[in-house]
Amino acid sequence: MGNLLIVDDEPDILESLEEMFKYESGLDIDVYVAKSATNAVRLLEKIKFDVVMTDIKMPGMNGIEFGKKLRNEMEEKWTQIVFFTA
């Protein structure tokens, strides 16, 4: 079993992705969501994720800045990052 973190500031998209990976994908994974990169950082301090999916365009810390933070400060907390945008 793996851990997936999805980060997006748009509630409808976040909910849709969460449902898709939790219930429709058939994958044996635990799915976590965060409404901002700041909230995602808090989760990353507690949980090791195998994959982090993040929106690029978000207020505050955008997805690219968040990805750089992961690379520079939290490298041991994740394995892969996937960027997406509407």
LOVEXPA-214784 format. One record per residue: residue number from 0; z, y negated, x of N, C-alpha, C in turn. Coordinates in nm, 2 decimals, padded with zeros to 4 digits. Each point is the difference from the previous one (the first is absolute). Last residue first. Layout:
BEGIN
site num = NUM&n_w = Z&n_v = Y&n_u = X&ca_w = Z&ca_v = Y&ca_u = X&c_w = Z&c_v = Y&c_u = X;
...
% end
This chain:
BEGIN
site num = 85&n_w = -01.46&n_v = -02.33&n_u = -00.52&ca_w = -00.08&ca_v = -00.01&ca_u = -00.12&c_w = -00.13&c_v = -00.08&c_u = 00.03;
site num = 84&n_w = 00.26&n_v = 00.29&n_u = 00.38&ca_w = 00.00&ca_v = -00.13&ca_u = -00.07&c_w = -00.08&c_v = 00.01&c_u = -00.12;
site num = 83&n_w = 00.27&n_v = 00.31&n_u = 00.44&ca_w = -00.09&ca_v = -00.01&ca_u = -00.12&c_w = 00.01&c_v = -00.14&c_u = -00.05;
site num = 82&n_w = 00.15&n_v = 00.35&n_u = 00.45&ca_w = -00.01&ca_v = -00.13&ca_u = -00.06&c_w = -00.10&c_v = 00.01&c_u = -00.12;
site num = 81&n_w = 00.33&n_v = 00.36&n_u = 00.29&ca_w = -00.12&ca_v = -00.02&ca_u = -00.07&c_w = 00.00&c_v = -00.14&c_u = -00.07;
site num = 80&n_w = 00.27&n_v = 00.31&n_u = 00.42&ca_w = 00.00&ca_v = -00.11&ca_u = -00.09&c_w = -00.14&c_v = -00.02&c_u = -00.06;
site num = 79&n_w = 00.35&n_v = 00.40&n_u = 00.26&ca_w = -00.13&ca_v = -00.06&ca_u = -00.02&c_w = 00.01&c_v = -00.12&c_u = -00.10;
site num = 78&n_w = 00.40&n_v = 00.21&n_u = 00.19&ca_w = -00.10&ca_v = 00.07&ca_u = 00.07&c_w = -00.14&c_v = -00.07&c_u = -00.02;
site num = 77&n_w = 00.56&n_v = -00.17&n_u = 00.00&ca_w = -00.12&ca_v = 00.04&ca_u = -00.08&c_w = -00.11&c_v = 00.06&c_u = 00.09;
site num = 76&n_w = 00.44&n_v = -00.16&n_u = 00.16&ca_w = 00.02&ca_v = 00.01&ca_u = -00.14&c_w = -00.12&c_v = 00.04&c_u = -00.09;
site num = 75&n_w = 00.04&n_v = -00.12&n_u = 00.49&ca_w = 00.05&ca_v = 00.14&ca_u = -00.03&c_w = 00.02&c_v = 00.03&c_u = -00.15;
site num = 74&n_w = -00.14&n_v = -00.44&n_u = 00.16&ca_w = -00.10&ca_v = 00.11&ca_u = 00.03&c_w = 00.04&c_v = 00.14&c_u = -00.03;
site num = 73&n_w = 00.15&n_v = -00.50&n_u = -00.06&ca_w = 00.05&ca_v = 00.12&ca_u = -00.07&c_w = -00.09&c_v = 00.12&c_u = 00.02;
site num = 72&n_w = -00.07&n_v = -00.45&n_u = 00.19&ca_w = 00.15&ca_v = 00.01&ca_u = -00.01&c_w = 00.04&c_v = 00.13&c_u = -00.06;
site num = 71&n_w = -00.47&n_v = -00.13&n_u = 00.09&ca_w = 00.08&ca_v = -00.06&ca_u = 00.11&c_w = 00.15&c_v = 00.04&c_u = -00.01;
site num = 70&n_w = -00.33&n_v = 00.15&n_u = -00.33&ca_w = -00.04&ca_v = 00.05&ca_u = 00.14&c_w = 00.09&c_v = -00.05&c_u = 00.11;
site num = 69&n_w = 00.07&n_v = -00.15&n_u = -00.45&ca_w = 00.02&ca_v = 00.15&ca_u = 00.01&c_w = -00.03&c_v = 00.05&c_u = 00.14;
site num = 68&n_w = -00.10&n_v = -00.45&n_u = -00.10&ca_w = 00.15&ca_v = 00.02&ca_u = 00.01&c_w = 00.03&c_v = 00.15&c_u = 00.02;
site num = 67&n_w = -00.44&n_v = -00.11&n_u = -00.09&ca_w = 00.03&ca_v = -00.04&ca_u = 00.14&c_w = 00.15&c_v = 00.02&c_u = 00.02;
site num = 66&n_w = -00.16&n_v = 00.06&n_u = -00.43&ca_w = -00.05&ca_v = 00.11&ca_u = 00.08&c_w = 00.04&c_v = -00.03&c_u = 00.15;
site num = 65&n_w = 00.09&n_v = -00.34&n_u = -00.32&ca_w = 00.09&ca_v = 00.12&ca_u = -00.02&c_w = -00.04&c_v = 00.11&c_u = 00.10;
site num = 64&n_w = -00.28&n_v = -00.37&n_u = -00.02&ca_w = 00.13&ca_v = -00.03&ca_u = 00.07&c_w = 00.10&c_v = 00.11&c_u = -00.01;
site num = 63&n_w = -00.39&n_v = 00.05&n_u = -00.25&ca_w = -00.04&ca_v = 00.01&ca_u = 00.15&c_w = 00.13&c_v = -00.03&c_u = 00.08;
site num = 62&n_w = 00.03&n_v = -00.04&n_u = -00.47&ca_w = -00.01&ca_v = 00.14&ca_u = 00.04&c_w = -00.03&c_v = 00.01&c_u = 00.15;
site num = 61&n_w = 00.26&n_v = -00.44&n_u = -00.16&ca_w = -00.12&ca_v = 00.07&ca_u = -00.05&c_w = -00.01&c_v = 00.14&c_u = 00.06;
site num = 60&n_w = 00.42&n_v = -00.35&n_u = -00.10&ca_w = -00.06&ca_v = 00.09&ca_u = 00.10&c_w = -00.11&c_v = 00.08&c_u = -00.06;
site num = 59&n_w = 00.09&n_v = -00.37&n_u = -00.30&ca_w = 00.09&ca_v = 00.02&ca_u = 00.10&c_w = -00.06&c_v = 00.07&c_u = 00.12;
site num = 58&n_w = -00.25&n_v = 00.09&n_u = -00.44&ca_w = 00.07&ca_v = -00.12&ca_u = 00.04&c_w = 00.11&c_v = 00.03&c_u = 00.11;
site num = 57&n_w = -00.46&n_v = 00.30&n_u = -00.03&ca_w = 00.13&ca_v = -00.01&ca_u = -00.07&c_w = 00.07&c_v = -00.14&c_u = 00.04;
site num = 56&n_w = -00.46&n_v = 00.33&n_u = 00.10&ca_w = 00.03&ca_v = -00.13&ca_u = -00.05&c_w = 00.13&c_v = 00.00&c_u = -00.09;
site num = 55&n_w = -00.15&n_v = 00.40&n_u = 00.20&ca_w = -00.02&ca_v = -00.10&ca_u = 00.11&c_w = 00.05&c_v = -00.13&c_u = -00.05;
site num = 54&n_w = 00.20&n_v = 00.49&n_u = -00.16&ca_w = -00.10&ca_v = -00.10&ca_u = -00.03&c_w = -00.01&c_v = -00.10&c_u = 00.11;
site num = 53&n_w = 00.17&n_v = 00.51&n_u = 00.09&ca_w = 00.03&ca_v = -00.14&ca_u = -00.03&c_w = -00.12&c_v = -00.09&c_u = -00.04;
site num = 52&n_w = 00.24&n_v = 00.53&n_u = 00.12&ca_w = -00.12&ca_v = -00.06&ca_u = -00.06&c_w = 00.04&c_v = -00.14&c_u = -00.03;
site num = 51&n_w = 00.19&n_v = 00.42&n_u = 00.33&ca_w = 00.03&ca_v = -00.13&ca_u = -00.06&c_w = -00.13&c_v = -00.06&c_u = -00.05;
site num = 50&n_w = 00.20&n_v = 00.52&n_u = 00.16&ca_w = -00.11&ca_v = -00.09&ca_u = -00.02&c_w = 00.06&c_v = -00.13&c_u = -00.07;
site num = 49&n_w = 00.30&n_v = 00.31&n_u = 00.15&ca_w = -00.11&ca_v = 00.06&ca_u = 00.07&c_w = -00.12&c_v = -00.09&c_u = -00.01;
site num = 48&n_w = 00.53&n_v = -00.14&n_u = 00.00&ca_w = -00.11&ca_v = 00.02&ca_u = -00.08&c_w = -00.12&c_v = 00.06&c_u = 00.08;
site num = 47&n_w = 00.58&n_v = -00.06&n_u = 00.01&ca_w = -00.12&ca_v = 00.02&ca_u = 00.08&c_w = -00.12&c_v = 00.03&c_u = -00.09;
site num = 46&n_w = 00.47&n_v = -00.30&n_u = -00.11&ca_w = -00.08&ca_v = 00.12&ca_u = -00.03&c_w = -00.12&c_v = 00.01&c_u = 00.10;
site num = 45&n_w = 00.33&n_v = -00.37&n_u = 00.00&ca_w = 00.07&ca_v = 00.12&ca_u = -00.05&c_w = -00.07&c_v = 00.13&c_u = -00.01;
site num = 44&n_w = -00.18&n_v = -00.43&n_u = 00.13&ca_w = 00.12&ca_v = 00.00&ca_u = 00.08&c_w = 00.08&c_v = 00.13&c_u = -00.03;
site num = 43&n_w = -00.39&n_v = -00.12&n_u = -00.25&ca_w = -00.03&ca_v = 00.06&ca_u = 00.13&c_w = 00.12&c_v = 00.01&c_u = 00.09;
site num = 42&n_w = 00.03&n_v = -00.23&n_u = -00.41&ca_w = -00.01&ca_v = 00.14&ca_u = -00.02&c_w = -00.03&c_v = 00.08&c_u = 00.13;
site num = 41&n_w = 00.01&n_v = -00.47&n_u = 00.01&ca_w = 00.14&ca_v = 00.05&ca_u = -00.03&c_w = 00.00&c_v = 00.15&c_u = -00.02;
site num = 40&n_w = -00.41&n_v = -00.22&n_u = 00.06&ca_w = 00.07&ca_v = 00.00&ca_u = 00.12&c_w = 00.14&c_v = 00.06&c_u = -00.02;
site num = 39&n_w = -00.26&n_v = -00.09&n_u = -00.38&ca_w = -00.05&ca_v = 00.12&ca_u = 00.07&c_w = 00.07&c_v = 00.02&c_u = 00.14;
site num = 38&n_w = 00.07&n_v = -00.39&n_u = -00.26&ca_w = 00.07&ca_v = 00.11&ca_u = -00.06&c_w = -00.04&c_v = 00.13&c_u = 00.07;
site num = 37&n_w = -00.22&n_v = -00.38&n_u = 00.14&ca_w = 00.14&ca_v = -00.01&ca_u = 00.03&c_w = 00.08&c_v = 00.11&c_u = -00.05;
site num = 36&n_w = -00.45&n_v = -00.04&n_u = -00.12&ca_w = 00.01&ca_v = 00.05&ca_u = 00.14&c_w = 00.15&c_v = -00.01&c_u = 00.04;
site num = 35&n_w = -00.09&n_v = 00.05&n_u = -00.52&ca_w = -00.03&ca_v = -00.10&ca_u = 00.11&c_w = 00.01&c_v = 00.07&c_u = 00.13;
site num = 34&n_w = 00.08&n_v = 00.23&n_u = -00.41&ca_w = -00.08&ca_v = -00.11&ca_u = -00.05&c_w = -00.03&c_v = -00.11&c_u = 00.10;
site num = 33&n_w = 00.07&n_v = 00.56&n_u = 00.03&ca_w = 00.06&ca_v = -00.13&ca_u = 00.03&c_w = -00.09&c_v = -00.11&c_u = -00.05;
site num = 32&n_w = 00.09&n_v = 00.59&n_u = -00.05&ca_w = -00.07&ca_v = -00.12&ca_u = -00.01&c_w = 00.08&c_v = -00.12&c_u = 00.04;
site num = 31&n_w = -00.06&n_v = 00.58&n_u = 00.06&ca_w = 00.09&ca_v = -00.12&ca_u = 00.00&c_w = -00.09&c_v = -00.12&c_u = -00.02;
site num = 30&n_w = -00.03&n_v = 00.58&n_u = -00.04&ca_w = -00.07&ca_v = -00.13&ca_u = 00.00&c_w = 00.11&c_v = -00.11&c_u = -00.02;
site num = 29&n_w = -00.05&n_v = 00.54&n_u = 00.19&ca_w = 00.09&ca_v = -00.09&ca_u = -00.07&c_w = -00.07&c_v = -00.14&c_u = 00.01;
site num = 28&n_w = -00.27&n_v = 00.49&n_u = 00.00&ca_w = 00.06&ca_v = -00.11&ca_u = 00.07&c_w = 00.10&c_v = -00.08&c_u = -00.08;
site num = 27&n_w = -00.37&n_v = 00.40&n_u = -00.01&ca_w = 00.14&ca_v = 00.03&ca_u = 00.00&c_w = 00.06&c_v = -00.12&c_u = 00.09;
site num = 26&n_w = -00.47&n_v = 00.01&n_u = -00.32&ca_w = 00.06&ca_v = 00.00&ca_u = 00.14&c_w = 00.15&c_v = 00.02&c_u = -00.01;
site num = 25&n_w = -00.33&n_v = -00.07&n_u = -00.36&ca_w = 00.03&ca_v = 00.14&ca_u = 00.03&c_w = 00.06&c_v = 00.02&c_u = 00.14;
site num = 24&n_w = -00.15&n_v = -00.41&n_u = -00.28&ca_w = -00.06&ca_v = 00.04&ca_u = 00.13&c_w = 00.02&c_v = 00.15&c_u = 00.03;
site num = 23&n_w = 00.18&n_v = -00.27&n_u = -00.38&ca_w = -00.14&ca_v = 00.05&ca_u = -00.02&c_w = -00.06&c_v = 00.05&c_u = 00.13;
site num = 22&n_w = 00.46&n_v = -00.18&n_u = -00.05&ca_w = -00.02&ca_v = 00.09&ca_u = -00.11&c_w = -00.14&c_v = 00.06&c_u = -00.01;
site num = 21&n_w = 00.18&n_v = -00.31&n_u = 00.35&ca_w = 00.11&ca_v = 00.08&ca_u = -00.05&c_w = -00.04&c_v = 00.11&c_u = -00.09;
site num = 20&n_w = -00.31&n_v = -00.32&n_u = 00.16&ca_w = 00.04&ca_v = 00.08&ca_u = 00.11&c_w = 00.12&c_v = 00.09&c_u = -00.04;
site num = 19&n_w = -00.18&n_v = -00.30&n_u = -00.32&ca_w = -00.11&ca_v = 00.08&ca_u = 00.05&c_w = 00.05&c_v = 00.10&c_u = 00.11;
site num = 18&n_w = 00.29&n_v = -00.33&n_u = -00.18&ca_w = -00.02&ca_v = 00.11&ca_u = -00.09&c_w = -00.11&c_v = 00.09&c_u = 00.05;
site num = 17&n_w = 00.09&n_v = -00.38&n_u = 00.26&ca_w = 00.12&ca_v = 00.09&ca_u = 00.00&c_w = -00.03&c_v = 00.12&c_u = -00.10;
site num = 16&n_w = -00.32&n_v = -00.34&n_u = 00.01&ca_w = -00.01&ca_v = 00.08&ca_u = 00.12&c_w = 00.12&c_v = 00.09&c_u = 00.01;
site num = 15&n_w = 00.00&n_v = -00.30&n_u = -00.36&ca_w = -00.12&ca_v = 00.09&ca_u = -00.01&c_w = -00.01&c_v = 00.09&c_u = 00.12;
site num = 14&n_w = 00.33&n_v = -00.34&n_u = -00.01&ca_w = 00.03&ca_v = 00.10&ca_u = -00.09&c_w = -00.11&c_v = 00.11&c_u = -00.01;
site num = 13&n_w = -00.08&n_v = -00.39&n_u = 00.26&ca_w = 00.11&ca_v = 00.08&ca_u = 00.06&c_w = 00.03&c_v = 00.12&c_u = -00.09;
site num = 12&n_w = -00.30&n_v = -00.32&n_u = -00.16&ca_w = -00.06&ca_v = 00.08&ca_u = 00.10&c_w = 00.10&c_v = 00.10&c_u = 00.06;
site num = 11&n_w = 00.17&n_v = -00.31&n_u = -00.31&ca_w = -00.10&ca_v = 00.10&ca_u = -00.07&c_w = -00.06&c_v = 00.09&c_u = 00.11;
site num = 10&n_w = 00.29&n_v = -00.37&n_u = 00.15&ca_w = 00.07&ca_v = 00.12&ca_u = -00.07&c_w = -00.10&c_v = 00.10&c_u = -00.06;
site num = 9&n_w = -00.07&n_v = -00.32&n_u = 00.44&ca_w = -00.05&ca_v = 00.00&ca_u = -00.14&c_w = 00.06&c_v = 00.13&c_u = -00.07;
site num = 8&n_w = 00.07&n_v = -00.10&n_u = 00.47&ca_w = 00.07&ca_v = -00.10&ca_u = -00.08&c_w = -00.04&c_v = 00.00&c_u = -00.15;
site num = 7&n_w = 00.02&n_v = 00.41&n_u = 00.38&ca_w = -00.09&ca_v = -00.09&ca_u = -00.06&c_w = 00.08&c_v = -00.09&c_u = -00.09;
site num = 6&n_w = 00.04&n_v = 00.48&n_u = 00.33&ca_w = 00.04&ca_v = -00.14&ca_u = 00.00&c_w = -00.10&c_v = -00.09&c_u = -00.07;
site num = 5&n_w = 00.18&n_v = 00.55&n_u = 00.08&ca_w = -00.11&ca_v = -00.08&ca_u = -00.05&c_w = 00.06&c_v = -00.14&c_u = -00.02;
site num = 4&n_w = 00.12&n_v = 00.49&n_u = 00.27&ca_w = 00.05&ca_v = -00.13&ca_u = -00.04&c_w = -00.13&c_v = -00.08&c_u = -00.04;
site num = 3&n_w = 00.15&n_v = 00.55&n_u = 00.08&ca_w = -00.11&ca_v = -00.10&ca_u = -00.01&c_w = 00.07&c_v = -00.13&c_u = -00.05;
site num = 2&n_w = 00.14&n_v = 00.52&n_u = 00.23&ca_w = 00.04&ca_v = -00.12&ca_u = -00.07&c_w = -00.11&c_v = -00.11&c_u = 00.01;
site num = 1&n_w = 00.02&n_v = 00.59&n_u = 00.00&ca_w = 00.00&ca_v = -00.13&ca_u = 00.07&c_w = 00.04&c_v = -00.12&c_u = -00.08;
site num = 0&n_w = 00.04&n_v = 00.59&n_u = 00.04&ca_w = 00.00&ca_v = -00.12&ca_u = -00.08&c_w = 00.00&c_v = -00.12&c_u = 00.09;
% end
